[in-house]
Amino acid sequence: MVHSTDSKGNFGQMMDCPMLISTIISSAARHHPQCQIVSKSGEGDIHRYSTQDLQLRAKKLAQSLQKLNLQQGSRVATLAWNGYRHLEIYYGVSGSGLVCHTINPRLFSDQIAYIIQHAQDEVVFFDMSFLSLIETLAPLCPSVKYWVCLIHPSHQPQSSLTLLNYEEFIAAENGQYEWPLLDERSASSLCYTSGTTGNPKGALYSHRSTVMHSYATALPDSLCLSAMDIIMPVVPMFHVNAWGLPYSALVVGAQLVFPGSKLDGQSLYELIESEKVTLSAGVPTVWAGVLQHMKTHDLRFTNFKRVLIGGSACPPAMMQTFAQYGVEVIHAWGMTELSPIGTVARLRATDVYKTAVEQEKILQKQGRVIFGVDMKIVDDQHQELPHDGVAFGDLYVRGPWVIDQYYKALDHALVGGWFPTGDVANIDAEGNMQITDRSKDVIKSGGEWISSIDIENIASGHPEVMMAACIAIAHPKWDERPLLVIEKKPNHQLSDQELKAQLLKYFEGKIAKWWTPDDVVFVEKIPLTATGKMQKLKLREQFKDYQLPTI
Ligand code: ADP
């Protein structure tokens, strides 16, 4: 601990304790020592231990990594599901001054190889299920000196590669290790965007940004996390640090439940019930599977109370279904470049007097900023637009957990000190932000914009619709017109023609008439991105020559 003073004596006289990721784990181990961390393995067995066990093993890992003579700030990567060993790597790597680089295994192998080489990862920890991927990657990734398998040694299969075993790697250490006192601005972890266009880009988080994001996202009007919670992050630890939950849960002393690789509706439902989970988090597509399973088997939740949904817009129908099961949906918006959470939809005291419908409308938006983040909407000339709930423009943000530059990029990512998010939004007079589109998904018809998200939200409310994507189709007169692409629920009753007719009627009175899609098409499966979002780019390619009916 350092006592700061300046030559003029203007500093406050408070301890200068840097905000370090190691303080999260040491505080949790000291003040929430019995707090449980539960992990489900790919084989289905359950592993349980405490925050004290977690810290001991994270320290052992830090000791073994020290022996590899890596420089401070070297990148140590993971290709792993949500589980206790992955958590140990989060803390052991960042805590010891290295950078924990979480890689999304759902990307194409050449994209992963690009990311590993771009980051110059020196060590890669991986789950057994990725062994064949590792065998493909190894010849393409000369920067990697050690491939370490996250499995008990007795289960590690033969491989043509020289692999280390995680348990053996840490076994020789005693855990007598002091977390180093780092500068809080030091890099702590690295996550690449999915790169739907062009190569993925890295967001390099710092200890300070991570700890501040943890405090802020735990606040009552954020996720309202507490030591009463049992939190199951379904959002992967390879996707923006599982939205910060592996840190914020330990900050408040909540228990953690990790689902491993099984993310189907049945597995998640059963784990929520058996581990008495109170709060979970994930993208809408994951929850569609859970709700479908519950409906088919007429199931209910016992302890599950809140679900954080983000990553793409949560359809209002999903919120209503969760409400019928007694679960509150917390709709949040964010992105990799924002650590990720920027806004959360919450009511305020003055909203209490509004009607239920008005309240629902507020909660369906992407929400208010959490303290620390600032946002504005701008026009094409970067001029700020009013917060009147009508004007919409490019959404810009700034704050201590927003990037100012992509990893190894030469130029700044900012425009006049603000980060342009690539989203189009409006903000109402009470500060509630609503995303109308990602700028590349916008549909421009006759010079006016149509919100694809609004159309998808309405279509998803039809009981036979599993997923709805609205995309732009070139049009000779209007430039672009909306086409609605539908994936039906597995147990659907209606024919394509019947459902199409119902859907087109369904929009009446809900949106301006000219927003109504010109046509509805049906696909077996809507393609998803590596982070479980609808891959509209692929759909636009698939339907690029589609002839809309002349109306
Ligand atoms: P990727 O999916 O490309 O890896 P991110 O997870 O960082 O990257 O995605 C961020 C984007 O996801 C945002 O810019 C926004 O377009 C979209 N998004 C995130 N949350 C929401 C939400 N609640 N509603 C609508 N869009 C959202």
Residues whose N, C-alpha, C, O or C-beta is under 5 A from the ligand:
A	BS01	ADP	T193 S194 G195 I309 G310 G311 S312 A313 C314 A332 W333 G334 M335 T336 E337 Q366 T421 D423 I435 R438 T531
